[in-house]
Amino acid sequence: MEARARRAVAAVGLAAVVIAAIGVFYLRPWVGLVPASRPSPRPARPLPAAPLLQERFLSATLGWVVTGNPSAASLFRTTDGGRHWQHELDGASSRGWTISFFDSRRGLVTGADARGPAIWRTVDGGQRWTRREMPCQPPPMLISFADPDHGWCVVPGAAIGAVPTSPFPERQDVTLYLTADGGVSWLRVLATDATQPVSGGLGDDGQKAWMWFSDARTGWIGQHSHGGSAVVYATADGGYHWDRQELPPPAGGWGSSAGLVEDGPQAVGSRSSLLVMVQTLGAESRPGQFPVLGRYLYGLRSATWTAPVVVQTNGALFVDPARWLLASGDSVLESTDSGGNWRAFGAVPAGWLVDSLTMVDRDHGWAVLFKLPDVPGPLVATGLARTADGGRTWTLVGLPS
């Protein structure tokens, strides 16, 4: 189960759970992407039923979203804060989009089409796209581009050693690829297998969950674990060699009987600093469901991991060095002392819950929203909102249909 789904369940006040079928995350079919027949501006419309799969905003006005359903999905761009949308790419299904934009013109989309795994590049903001083949089909959180040229992808293999009391396997083989020319060519850097459980220092323990590179040489890979320790692997040479690091446990230990779930910086913080959220799981409460016992936030400061900060309230969290924002239910809370104290700060539109928060500067930010269902059932992200006052007030944005 993805980080967004976990936050949604917590937000509606139900017992927070993590689904044992998290491994399905790694088996999703990839999107078959084709350039839209011709880009054309589209006016904002009422919020559609199709899920909002991903957003990537660079400013208060410029950004991209993916919307879709089980049979089709599309990429759109806005240059006026969501008032109008331009159609850029179409996909064959709603799974597997990975979008990286570095400025208003240069961006990448990875996925697959009928010819196989591929990467699409644009240098004009999406007016035109160039396709290149890729050797890998990584889950969305296991591909990272530090700049338009340097990128990495992790391909997870089959799970090894089922753990009856945990949703995570003991081990999972991994293969790491890198590109230094924007996806024109790819190099297989390392791989683990039954005869080589550790390759270049990267082990097959746990289930790799996220990857993030801050520049062409410096990167990290995190993982879910069935128990024991919260682990992050670090590289300083572009992925050829890795150092295994264990995050310091909270006072009294992890207290988890089922496993540890990690969210990387894409889920909890700004895109310029490394933050890791670790959630501890309790014993299975119902078939396939494990309650979340605690949430702990870590940061990397001068090559040393900070002591864990307990995040007491469930909900979507955004962290930067100056302040933290947390959306719990329809309320937005603010902390200016690294989570020590929280104050009521704002609210999202009535009838909606926040899936994820992204601030592009001190005042402007974006929130992906869930619509509260009339009857019990799965939550689907079908809303987008923006703020221009630091998160105090939020305005719904019409999505393309």
N, C-alpha and C positions, 0 to 999 in steps of 0.2 A: 504494500500500500504506500502511495507517495506521501511526501511530507505535507502537501496541501490537503489531502484527505484526512490525515491525522489531525491537522489543525481545525478542520471543519467540524469533526465529531466533537472535539473539545469545546468549540465555540458555542454549540447549541446546548451546552450544559449536560450532555449525556456523559456517562462514564467514558473517559478517554480510553480508546483501545487501538491496538495495532493489529491488523489482519495478518494471519499466518501466511496467507497467499501472497506475501510481499515478493516472493520469487517470481510471480507472474510479471512483475515490473520489467524483468529482464527478458521476457518472451514476447513482448508486444511487437506486432507487425510494424514495419516502417512505412513512412509516408512515401507514396509515389508522386514526386513533384514535377510539374510541368509549368513553363511560363504561361501566365495568363495571355489570352489572345491579344489583348492590347490594354495597357493601363488606362483607366478612366476614372475621374473623380466621382465619388458616390456620396450622396448626402447622408447625414446621420439619420438613423431610423430608430424606432422603438427597440428596446432590448430584445434580441432574438432568443429562441429556445436553444439554439446550438451552443454548446459549451465554449467558453473562452479558455483556450488551451495554454496560451502563453502570451506574455507581453514583454516588450523591451523598449523603454523610453529613454531618450538621451537628454530631454529637456522638458519644459512645461508645455511645449507645442509639438515636438517631433518624437514619433514613436511608431512601433509596429505591434500588431496583435495577430494571433492565429485563432480563428474560430472554426468549429467543425462538428461533425457527428460521426457515427461509426463508419459511414461510407464515403465521406468527403470532408476536406478541410481546405482553408485558404488563408493566405498571408495578405494583410492589408497594411498600408502606411497612412499616417496622418501627419500633416504639417501645421495644423491649426488647433491642436489640443482635442481632437476627436470630433470636431464639427463636421468634417468631411473626411472620407476615406478613399484611398486609391488601391485598387486591386492589383496585386503583384504576382503571386504564385498560387497555383491550385495543387491540391494533393488528392490522393486516391483513398485515404482514410484519415482518421483523426489522431493517429498515434505517431509518436516518434519525432516530432519537430524539434530541432535544435537551432536556435537563432542567435547569431552574434553580430552586433553592429558596433563599430569603433568610432565612427563619426557620421555625419549626415549623408555621406556618399558610399563609404566602404563597409560591406557587410558580407556575411556568409550564412548559408542555410545548409544543413546536412540532413540526409535521409536516403531514400532509394526510389527508383522507378522500375519499370519493366526490365530495364537493362542491368539492374543491380544497384548496390550502394553507390551513392554519389554525393558530391558537394557542389552547391551552386554559389557563384561569387558575383557580386555587383560592385561597380565603382562609380555608379551614378544614382545611388539611392534606391535602386530597384527598378529603374526604367528598363534595364536590360540585365539578363543573367547569363553566366557562362557555366556550363556543366563540366565536371571532371569526375572520373570514377574514384571510388574509395575502396580500401581493402577491409573496412570494418563497418559494422552496424552497431555502434554502442548505444546503451540507454542514454537518455538526454543528460543526466547528471554526470556521465562518464566521458564527456568530450569537453575540451577546454581550448580556447584560443586566447593567447596572451596579446596578440596583435594580428593584423591581417595575414601575416606570413607564417607565424609559428603556432602550431596546434598539435594536440595529442588526443588519442582516443584509447580507451580501455575496452577490450572485448572480454566479457566474463564467459567462462566455460560452464560445464555441468557442475552442479552441486555435488560435493563429496562428503559423505557421512552425515546422515540426517540425525537431528537431535530431537527426540520426541517431546521434550518439554520447552522447545524454543521454535520460533518461526524461521530461524536462520541455520544454515548448515555449518558443519565444522570447518569446511574448506571449500574453495572454489578456484579452479584454475583461471589465470588471467593472461592476456596478451596485450602488450602496449605498443602502439604505433605513434610515430611523430612525422610531421611535415614541417619544412622550413621554407616552402615556397607557396604557401596558401592553398595547399591541397593538390597541386599539380603532380607531385610525387610523394609517396609515403614510405617510411622505413620501419620495419619491425625491429623494435629496440630490444625487447626481452619477452619471454614467455615462461610460465610455469607449467609443469605436468607431473605425472606420478613419479617420475625419476628425478625431477628437479623442483621440489616444492618452493624453493626460494631462488629467484633469478635477479641478479643485479641488486640484491638486498630487498627486493619486493617479494613478500610471501603470499601464499595462497590461503592464509588463515582468514576466517570470516567470510563476509560477502561484501565486495567493494561497492561503495554507495555513492561517492562523489569524488570529483577531481577539480582542482583549481590551480592555474598557473598565474603568477603575478607578472612575470616577464619571461624571456626566452630561456632562462636557465632555472628559475626558482618555482617549484610547484609542490603540491601536496595531494595525497590520496587518502580518503577516509573510508571506514567500513562499518557495517553492522556486525555485531558479534553475538554469539549465543551465550556469552558470559565471560567472566574473568576481567578483561581490561578494555578500556576505550583506546583504540590504536589509530594513529595517523602516521603515514609514511611521508618523508620529505626528501626532495632532491635539490641539489644545487648545481647540477650539470646537464640540465635539460632532459632528465629522465633516464639516463644511463645507469645511475647508481642511486639507491634509496636508503634512507636511514629510518629504522623503525622506532617510533616514539610512543610512549604510553602517557596519556593524559592523567594528571594526578587525580585520584578519586576524591569524592567529597568526604567530609568528616564522618566517620562511622562506616565508610565503605559504600559501595554502590547499592547494596540492598536489593539486588535484582535476582530473580530466580529464573528468568526466561530470556534475558538478553539486553543488549544496549543498541539503541538506534542513533545514528549520527546524521545530522544535517550540516552541510557545508555552507560557505559564505554566500552562495547564491540564494539561500533560503532565509538567512537571518541578518544579513548586514549589507553595508555598502560594498560596491565592487572594487574597492581599493584597499581593503584590509581583510585579514584572515580571522574569521570567527567560526567556531564550531559549537553546535548544540548537541548535547547528548541526552537522550531520554532513556530512562530505565523502565524495564517491563517487569510486571509481576506474573504470577502463575496464571495459567489459562483459566479465564472465568467462564467462558462458553466456548464451544468448539470453534477453533480458529481465531479466537480473540484473546488478547493479552492487555490488561490494564496498564496505563502509563502511571508509574509511581512518582516520578520526579523529572524535572528538566534542569539541566546545568549548562551554563554558557562559558566558553573558554575563548581567550584571545591570545594571539602570539605577539609577544613584546620582546624585542631584542633577542630573538632566537630562544626564548623561554616561554612556556605556556603559563598563563596566569592561573591562579587558584580558581576553582569553579565558583561561579555566581549562581545561586539558586533563583530560578525564575518561578515565582510562586503562582502566577496566574496563567491559565491556559489561554491560548490565542495566538494570532499572527504577530510576530515580533520583528521590528526593524531596529538595528543598532548602528549608530555611528559614534565617533569619539565624544561628541558634544552632548548627545542625548539619546534616549531610547524611547521608542513608541511601541505600544502594545494594544492591539485591538482585541478586546474580550467581549464576546457578544456583539452588541451594537455600540459599545462604549470604546473610546480611545483614551488610553492612559499615557502619561508622560513621566519619565524619570530623568533627572539631571545629575544623579549620583551613582551611575552604573548599576541601576536596578535596586539600590538600597531602599529607596522610597518611591512610591508612585502617587500621582495625583490625577484626578479626573480632568481631562483636557478637552475632549471633543466627542463627537458621535458620527456614525455613518448614517445614511438615509434609512428611515424606518422600513422594516421588513427585509433588511439585508444583513448578512454577516460577512466579515472580512476573511478572505482566504489568504491573501498575501499583501504586504505593504512594500512600496519602493519609494524612497525620496530621492529626487534628482538634485535638489539643493535644499537649503534651509527652509524655504517656503513651499516649494512645489513637489508634489508627490502623486502617486497613483496607487489604487487599491483594486485588486481583483475580488469580486464579490460573489457570494452564494445567495440565492433567493430562498427565504424561509419557506419550506413546503407546507401545504395545507394539511397533508397527511404524512405520517411517518414514512420515510424512504430515503434513498441515497441523495446526497446533496450534489448539485452540479453548478459549477461556476459559470454564470450567465450574465454577470454584470461587471461594469468598470466605472470607477469614480475617480475624480481628481480633487486635489486640494491646492489652494494658493495661499493658505495662511498657516502653514506648518503642520497641518493635520487637525486643526480645530473644527473646520467645517469641510464637508465633502459634497461634491455635485456629481450626480449620475451623468455618464457620457453614453450617448447612443452608439451602439456597435454596428458594424456593417453586417448585413444579412446575406 
